[in-house]
Amino acid sequence: MKNDNKQKKNIKSAVITALFLAFIIAGCILYIFLPKSDYSPAEKRYLSGFPEVSVKNIKSGKFSEDFEKFLADQTPLRTFFVSVNSYFELIKGNNGSNGVYLGKNGWLIEKPFDSNNRFDKNLKEITDFARESSLPVTLIAVPEKGALLKNYLPKNSLQYHDFEYIEQLNKEFSGIDNALFVNLTQPFSGMENRAYYYRTDHHWTSNGAYAAYREFCRLKGFAAPSLADYDVTSYPGFYGTSYSTSCYTLTKPDDISLFVNSQIDSKVKVTIAEGKKTTESSSMFFTPRLDEEDKYTVFLDGNHTRVDIRSGINSKKLLLIKDSFAHCLAPFLAEQYGEITMIDQRYYTGNIKNLIDSESFDEVMLVYGVDGIATSRDITLN
C-alpha cells in the first residue's frame, strides 16, 4: 500500500515537472519563432527590440538591462498576463494599475499627477508670454476627469488638485491685458460632466470640447452654433489610453462621436506637416482611423508637429499651441477662424515668437490638460 502511494506521488510529481518543462519549452519556442512587434496598439507604445550586442554594452551592464526589457515587452500573450496581474492586484486590495483606478460603473480614472515643481515654471512661461504678446492670448486648461467624477472614484483614492491649479491660472490671467482664461469650473460642474469624458480614455469627448467651445464663445461674444446644428454620428468599440495603460480588459468600450458641421467641414482643407512630408485632407475627420486600434486619431489624424486648417469662414488667423485635448476642439474653432495653425511643442523645434512674426496671426490660443501644464517640459514660449 505504501509503495502504491509512493508510486502515485512520483507519477504526480513527474506530471507536474513535465507540464512545467513543457510550459518553459513552449515559451522558448514562441519567443524564437513568433514575429516580434515594434509597437503595441493595445498599450499605444513602442516595444523594446533585441539589444545591441557589444563588449561595451556587456561590460557596462546595459545589454543585460535592455535584454530584460526585451523579454518583458516581447513575452507571448503579454497583454493577457498583464491583465491577469492587474485584476489579481485588485483582488488583493491594490486598486490602481499603472496609475489608473478602476472606478465605479467601469470608469477608468487616472490617478492624480505629480507636478514635480513644473507647474510654477510653466505658469510663469505662459503668463510672461501673454503679458509680452501684442496679440490676444486665450488659455483653456482641461481638468482631469478624476477631479470631477469624485462619486466614481474608489475608496481611499488620492486627492486631486486640478481646481487649485485652475484657480491660480485664473488669478494670474485676470491681471493681464488682452488675455483671456476660459475657466471650465462652472461649465463642467454637475453630473452632466459624465458625458464630457470617455470612460476608457483620459481625453474629453466631443461633448466636453463643445461645452468648452461654447464657454469660449460666450466670453468672446461669439455666437456658438447649437448642438442641433451638428450631424452627430457615434462609432462603438473605442478603447482609450486608460484602458491600454491599466489592462483592465473586462471594461466595456466607449462610443466615439463626431460632431460635423457640414457647412464648415465641406469647405475645409487640412495640411499636416511632419518633417519634410506633407499630407492634405478635405476633412478634419480621418474616418479610416476608426478601423484602427487608436480611434482617437480620427480627430485630425492624431499628434503631428504642425497642422493647418483652412475653412475660409473669414480672414481671422489663429495660432493654436496645444496638446491632444485640442484635436476634437479644433473642428469647433474652425467655425470662428478661417485659418488655424496647430503647433505641438512636443515635436516642434522652431521659435514660437518667430513663427508669430512671420505668419501674421490675429490671435493665439493655448489648449492643454491641467496635468500637461503641471508636468510638461515642452512648453517653451519665450
Protein Blocks (a to p, Z undefined) as FASTA:
>chain_A
ZZmmmmmmmmmmmmmmmmmmmmmmmmmmmmmmpccdfbdfklopacdddddddfklmmno
mmmmmmmmmmmmmgghklmmmmmmmmmmmmnopaceehiacdehhiacdddddeklmmmm
mmmmmmmmmmmpcbdcdddddddfklmmmmlpcehiacdfklmmmmmmmmmmmmpghiac
ddfklmmgcjklmmmpcfkbcbdcfklmmmmmmmmmmmnopacddfklpccdddehiacf
klmmnopakbccddddddddfklmmmgccdddehjbccddfbfbdfklmmmmblmlmngn
iaafbdcddehlamcdcdddddfklmmmmmmmmmmpmbdcdddfklpcbdfklmmmmnop
abdcddddfklmmmpckbcfZZ
